[in-house]
Amino acid sequence: MTQSAAAGEPGNAGPSISDVIARLPADVYENPTRRGLLYAARDWLVYAGCVAGLIWVDAWWALVPLWVLTGLVIAGLFIIGHDAAHGALFRSPRLCYVVGQVCMLPSLHVYEAWVYGHNRVHHGHTVKQTMDYVWHPVSPQEYRAMGPLQRLAHRIKWSALGAGIYYGWDIWWRKMMRFDAPRKIRDDVVRDRRIVVAYALVVSAALLAGGAWRYGDLGGALWMWTKVFAVPFVLWNYVIGFSVYVHHIDESIAWYGRDVWDRFKGQMEGTTILHMPRWSNFFFHNIFLHVPHHVDMRIPFYQLPRATDAIVEHYGDTVRERTYRPGDYLRATRACKLFDFESRRWQGYAAALE
């Protein structure tokens, strides 16, 4: 019996995450401070250049590529902050907090709320029913019980054009800005939320004032805020929404009830290793090599390729590894609408009418 089959059958004692970690080279955990700081500085410099370009450019043919580039750079900064939030980027927890906080500001993410929801909930319960809140599917029965507006919202969010709407509303707004934190971390979350709100207000005020000065009226002030702040933020939500979707949603990825879930299923079978175009790693920092990141979130992003090689060498029959093509996303958004937790199969909306 293969490792994949052994791990995938309830009651079968298959390999554990500890077994996988034991296969990783020791040096994949090396995270020199200088290297992490250089990556953070590089991404901030590129972001500053993008913002400067957006301030002075108005021609649509220049704005459109600048908007896309800025959305991608915000994603790069976020991934730096994401690694810091995992404690992977630096040995110093204080430095991780400072760099993580600063790098997450352009994406308006509340650092401690992210640490709780992402590190403890998503990583702790990946693809577990009722626990993992990221792109959690609904069953045909749950969809059938929805009202018309809820069904419409679900169809929009789970469509090929819905990733940014899903992430912006379900993750950023509901799980970040409106997050009711447990008492133990409530003060930290409130502090970091205030930092994000203060950042957004200061940046908005500066852009509105700069726009009024440059264009001479209220419309110009609003245009400056829209082109430099609002549009890149919307595009960033689409970048991260797409990224998280392809990490965990595919016809071949099953979600599990609590009675059959284990860490091996969640971290090894609940995500993917996707080989993207080489240029994309300037922004995405290897985050699409997602299996090793879930196996051990202490691995810094620049060590993920080596960790991937070790995991594929020993567990190649278990992990889902492939070269990613744009059509894969469209195929998944057509096929993965509802999930039957009994048969552990993805279904279309027609299943809710049966």
C-alpha positions as CSV (number, residue, x, y, z in Angstrom):
1,M,0.0,0.0,0.0
2,T,1.3,3.5,-0.9
3,Q,1.9,6.2,1.7
4,S,-0.9,8.2,0.2
5,A,-3.4,5.4,0.6
6,A,-2.3,4.5,4.1
7,A,-2.7,8.1,5.2
8,G,-6.0,8.7,3.5
9,E,-8.0,5.8,5.0
10,P,-9.7,6.3,8.4
11,G,-8.2,4.1,11.1
12,N,-5.0,3.3,9.1
13,A,-1.8,4.2,10.9
14,G,0.1,6.1,8.2
15,P,3.1,8.4,8.4
16,S,3.0,11.4,10.6
17,I,4.1,15.0,10.1
18,S,6.9,14.3,12.5
19,D,8.1,11.7,10.1
20,V,8.1,14.2,7.3
21,I,9.9,16.9,9.3
22,A,12.6,14.3,10.2
23,R,13.3,14.1,6.4
24,L,14.1,17.8,6.1
25,P,17.7,19.0,5.9
26,A,18.7,20.9,9.0
27,D,19.8,23.9,7.1
28,V,16.3,24.7,5.7
29,Y,15.7,26.5,9.0
30,E,18.7,28.8,8.6
31,N,17.4,32.4,8.7
32,P,20.2,35.0,8.9
33,T,18.8,38.4,10.0
34,R,20.6,40.2,7.2
35,R,18.9,38.2,4.5
36,G,15.4,38.8,5.9
37,L,16.0,42.5,6.3
38,L,17.3,42.8,2.7
39,Y,14.3,41.2,1.3
40,A,12.0,43.5,3.3
41,A,14.0,46.6,2.3
42,R,13.9,45.5,-1.4
43,D,10.2,45.1,-1.5
44,W,9.6,48.3,0.4
45,L,11.8,50.2,-2.1
46,V,9.9,48.7,-5.1
47,Y,6.6,49.6,-3.4
48,A,7.7,53.2,-2.8
49,G,8.7,53.4,-6.5
50,C,5.2,52.1,-7.5
51,V,3.5,54.7,-5.2
52,A,5.6,57.5,-6.6
53,G,4.7,56.4,-10.1
54,L,1.0,56.3,-9.3
55,I,1.1,59.8,-7.8
56,W,2.5,61.4,-11.0
57,V,0.9,59.2,-13.7
58,D,-2.6,59.7,-15.1
59,A,-2.5,58.1,-18.5
60,W,-4.5,54.9,-18.5
61,W,-2.0,52.9,-20.5
62,A,0.6,53.6,-17.8
63,L,-1.8,53.3,-14.8
64,V,-3.1,49.9,-15.6
65,P,0.3,48.1,-15.5
66,L,1.3,50.2,-12.5
67,W,-1.8,49.1,-10.6
68,V,-1.1,45.5,-11.4
69,L,2.5,45.9,-10.3
70,T,1.6,47.6,-7.1
71,G,-0.9,44.9,-6.2
72,L,1.8,42.3,-6.8
73,V,4.3,44.2,-4.7
74,I,1.8,44.5,-1.8
75,A,1.5,40.7,-2.0
76,G,5.3,40.4,-1.8
77,L,5.4,42.7,1.3
78,F,2.6,40.7,2.8
79,I,4.5,37.4,2.3
80,I,7.5,38.9,4.1
81,G,5.2,39.9,6.9
82,H,3.5,36.4,6.8
83,D,6.9,34.8,7.3
84,A,7.7,37.1,10.2
85,A,4.3,36.2,11.7
86,H,5.3,32.6,11.6
87,G,8.6,33.3,13.4
88,A,10.4,32.0,10.3
89,L,12.1,35.2,9.1
90,F,14.2,36.0,12.2
91,R,15.2,34.4,15.4
92,S,14.2,37.5,17.4
93,P,10.4,37.5,18.1
94,R,10.6,41.3,18.6
95,L,12.2,41.8,15.2
96,C,9.6,39.5,13.6
97,Y,6.8,41.6,15.1
98,V,8.3,44.9,14.0
99,V,9.1,43.8,10.4
100,G,5.8,41.8,10.2
101,Q,3.8,44.8,11.3
102,V,5.5,47.2,8.9
103,C,5.2,44.8,5.9
104,M,1.6,44.1,6.5
105,L,0.5,47.7,6.6
106,P,0.1,48.2,2.8
107,S,-2.4,45.3,2.9
108,L,-4.1,46.7,6.0
109,H,-3.7,43.5,7.9
110,V,-4.0,43.4,11.7
111,Y,-0.8,41.6,12.7
112,E,-1.9,39.8,15.9
113,A,-5.3,38.9,14.4
114,W,-3.5,37.4,11.5
115,V,-1.2,35.4,13.8
116,Y,-4.1,33.9,15.6
117,G,-6.3,33.1,12.6
118,H,-3.6,32.0,10.3
119,N,-1.0,30.3,12.5
120,R,-3.3,28.7,15.1
121,V,-6.6,28.1,13.2
122,H,-5.7,27.7,9.5
123,H,-2.4,25.9,10.0
124,G,-3.6,24.0,13.0
125,H,-6.7,22.7,11.3
126,T,-6.1,22.8,7.5
127,V,-9.0,21.4,5.5
128,K,-10.8,20.3,8.7
129,Q,-14.6,20.7,8.6
130,T,-16.0,23.6,10.7
131,M,-12.4,24.6,11.9
132,D,-10.4,25.8,8.9
133,Y,-12.2,29.1,7.9
134,V,-10.2,29.7,4.7
135,W,-12.2,28.9,1.6
136,H,-14.3,26.5,3.8
137,P,-16.8,24.8,1.4
138,V,-20.5,24.3,2.1
139,S,-22.3,21.1,1.6
140,P,-25.3,20.6,-0.8
141,Q,-27.6,20.5,2.2
142,E,-26.1,23.8,3.6
143,Y,-26.5,25.5,0.2
144,R,-30.1,24.2,-0.1
145,A,-30.9,25.9,3.3
146,M,-29.6,29.3,2.2
147,G,-31.8,32.2,1.2
148,P,-31.7,33.7,-2.3
149,L,-29.2,36.4,-1.4
150,Q,-26.9,34.0,0.4
151,R,-26.9,31.7,-2.7
152,L,-26.1,34.6,-5.0
153,A,-23.2,35.7,-2.7
154,H,-21.9,32.2,-2.7
155,R,-22.1,31.9,-6.5
156,I,-20.2,35.2,-6.9
157,K,-17.5,34.4,-4.4
158,W,-16.9,30.9,-5.7
159,S,-16.8,32.0,-9.4
160,A,-13.6,32.7,-11.4
161,L,-14.1,36.5,-10.7
162,G,-15.0,36.2,-7.0
163,A,-11.6,35.5,-5.3
164,G,-11.0,39.2,-4.3
165,I,-14.6,39.6,-3.1
166,Y,-14.3,36.5,-1.0
167,Y,-11.0,37.5,0.5
168,G,-11.9,41.1,1.1
169,W,-15.2,40.3,2.8
170,D,-14.8,36.9,4.5
171,I,-11.2,37.1,5.5
172,W,-10.1,40.7,5.7
173,W,-13.3,42.4,7.0
174,R,-14.9,39.6,9.0
175,K,-11.8,37.8,10.3
176,M,-9.5,40.7,10.6
177,M,-11.2,44.1,11.1
178,R,-14.3,42.8,12.8
179,F,-12.5,39.9,14.6
180,D,-13.7,39.5,18.2
181,A,-10.4,38.2,19.7
182,P,-10.2,35.8,22.7
183,R,-9.5,37.6,25.9
184,K,-5.9,36.4,26.1
185,I,-4.9,38.3,22.9
186,R,-7.7,41.0,22.8
187,D,-5.5,43.9,23.9
188,D,-2.8,43.0,21.3
189,V,-5.4,42.7,18.5
190,V,-7.0,46.0,19.5
191,R,-3.6,47.7,19.5
192,D,-2.6,46.4,16.1
193,R,-6.1,47.2,14.6
194,R,-5.6,50.8,15.8
195,I,-2.2,50.9,14.1
196,V,-3.7,49.7,10.8
197,V,-6.6,52.3,11.1
198,A,-4.1,55.1,11.9
199,Y,-1.9,54.1,9.0
200,A,-4.9,54.1,6.6
201,L,-6.2,57.5,7.9
202,V,-2.7,59.2,7.7
203,V,-2.1,57.8,4.2
204,S,-5.6,58.8,3.0
205,A,-5.3,62.3,4.5
206,A,-1.9,62.8,2.8
207,L,-3.2,61.6,-0.6
208,L,-6.3,63.7,-0.4
209,A,-4.3,66.8,0.5
210,G,-1.8,66.0,-2.3
211,G,-4.5,65.4,-4.8
212,A,-6.2,68.7,-3.9
213,W,-2.9,70.6,-4.2
214,R,-2.0,69.0,-7.6
215,Y,-5.4,69.0,-9.3
216,G,-7.0,71.9,-7.5
217,D,-10.4,70.5,-6.6
218,L,-12.2,67.8,-4.6
219,G,-12.5,65.5,-7.6
220,G,-8.8,65.6,-8.0
221,A,-8.3,64.8,-4.3
222,L,-10.6,61.8,-4.6
223,W,-8.9,60.7,-7.8
224,M,-5.4,60.7,-6.1
225,W,-6.8,58.6,-3.2
226,T,-8.5,56.2,-5.6
227,K,-5.6,55.6,-8.0
228,V,-2.8,55.3,-5.3
229,F,-4.7,53.7,-2.4
230,A,-8.0,52.1,-3.3
231,V,-7.3,50.4,-6.7
232,P,-4.1,48.7,-5.5
233,F,-5.8,47.5,-2.4
234,V,-8.7,45.9,-4.4
235,L,-6.2,44.3,-6.8
236,W,-4.2,43.0,-3.8
237,N,-7.3,41.3,-2.5
238,Y,-7.6,39.5,-5.8
239,V,-4.0,38.4,-5.8
240,I,-4.2,37.0,-2.3
241,G,-7.6,35.5,-2.9
242,F,-6.5,33.7,-6.0
243,S,-3.3,32.5,-4.2
244,V,-5.0,31.1,-1.2
245,Y,-7.7,29.5,-3.4
246,V,-5.2,27.5,-5.5
247,H,-3.3,26.5,-2.4
248,H,-6.2,24.6,-1.0
249,I,-9.1,24.2,-3.5
250,D,-8.9,21.6,-6.2
251,E,-10.9,18.6,-7.3
252,S,-8.1,16.4,-5.9
253,I,-8.1,18.0,-2.5
254,A,-10.6,16.6,0.0
255,W,-11.8,18.2,3.2
256,Y,-12.2,16.0,6.3
257,G,-14.5,15.8,9.3
258,R,-13.0,15.9,12.8
259,D,-13.4,12.2,13.2
260,V,-11.0,11.3,10.3
261,W,-8.8,14.4,10.0
262,D,-5.2,14.2,11.1
263,R,-2.2,16.6,10.6
264,F,-0.7,14.5,7.8
265,K,-4.0,14.7,5.8
266,G,-4.2,18.4,6.5
267,Q,-0.7,19.5,5.8
268,M,0.5,17.0,3.2
269,E,-2.8,16.3,1.3
270,G,-4.7,19.5,2.0
271,T,-2.4,21.8,-0.1
272,T,-0.2,21.8,-3.2
273,I,3.2,22.3,-4.7
274,L,2.7,24.5,-7.7
275,H,5.6,25.5,-10.0
276,M,4.9,29.0,-11.2
277,P,6.8,31.1,-13.8
278,R,10.3,32.0,-12.5
279,W,9.6,35.7,-12.6
280,S,6.6,35.4,-10.3
281,N,8.8,34.5,-7.3
282,F,10.1,38.1,-7.3
283,F,6.7,38.9,-5.8
284,F,5.5,35.6,-4.4
285,H,8.6,34.4,-2.6
286,N,8.1,30.7,-3.2
287,I,4.7,30.7,-1.4
288,F,3.2,28.4,-4.1
289,L,5.6,25.7,-2.8
290,H,2.9,25.3,-0.1
291,V,3.3,21.8,1.2
292,P,6.6,22.4,2.9
293,H,5.3,25.6,4.4
294,H,2.4,23.7,5.9
295,V,4.6,20.8,7.1
296,D,6.7,23.2,9.1
297,M,5.9,27.0,9.1
298,R,9.3,27.7,10.7
299,I,10.9,27.3,7.3
300,P,11.8,30.8,5.8
301,F,10.4,31.3,2.3
302,Y,13.8,31.3,0.6
303,Q,14.5,27.8,1.9
304,L,11.2,26.3,0.6
305,P,12.7,25.0,-2.7
306,R,15.2,22.8,-0.7
307,A,12.4,21.6,1.6
308,T,10.2,20.8,-1.4
309,D,12.9,18.6,-2.9
310,A,13.3,16.6,0.3
311,I,9.5,16.1,0.7
312,V,9.0,15.1,-3.0
313,E,11.9,12.7,-2.8
314,H,10.4,10.8,0.1
315,Y,6.6,11.4,-0.3
316,G,6.2,12.0,-4.0
317,D,3.2,9.6,-4.2
318,T,1.4,11.7,-1.6
319,V,2.0,15.4,-2.5
320,R,0.2,17.1,-5.3
321,E,2.9,18.7,-7.4
322,R,2.5,20.1,-10.9
323,T,3.4,23.0,-13.2
324,Y,0.5,25.5,-12.8
325,R,-1.4,26.8,-15.8
326,P,-4.1,29.5,-15.8
327,G,-6.6,27.0,-17.1
328,D,-6.3,25.1,-13.8
329,Y,-7.9,27.9,-11.9
330,L,-10.8,28.1,-14.3
331,R,-11.3,24.4,-14.2
332,A,-11.3,24.4,-10.4
333,T,-13.8,27.3,-10.1
334,R,-16.2,25.4,-12.5
335,A,-15.9,22.1,-10.6
336,C,-15.5,23.1,-7.0
337,K,-18.7,24.7,-5.8
338,L,-20.1,22.4,-3.1
339,F,-18.5,19.6,-1.1
340,D,-20.1,16.4,0.1
341,F,-18.3,15.6,3.4
342,E,-19.6,12.0,3.5
343,S,-18.2,11.0,0.1
344,R,-15.5,13.6,0.3
345,R,-16.1,14.8,-3.2
346,W,-16.5,18.2,-4.9
347,Q,-19.8,18.8,-6.6
348,G,-21.6,21.4,-8.7
349,Y,-24.7,23.4,-7.7
350,A,-26.9,20.8,-9.3
351,A,-26.2,18.5,-6.4
352,A,-28.2,20.8,-4.1
353,L,-31.3,20.2,-6.2
354,E,-31.1,16.4,-6.0
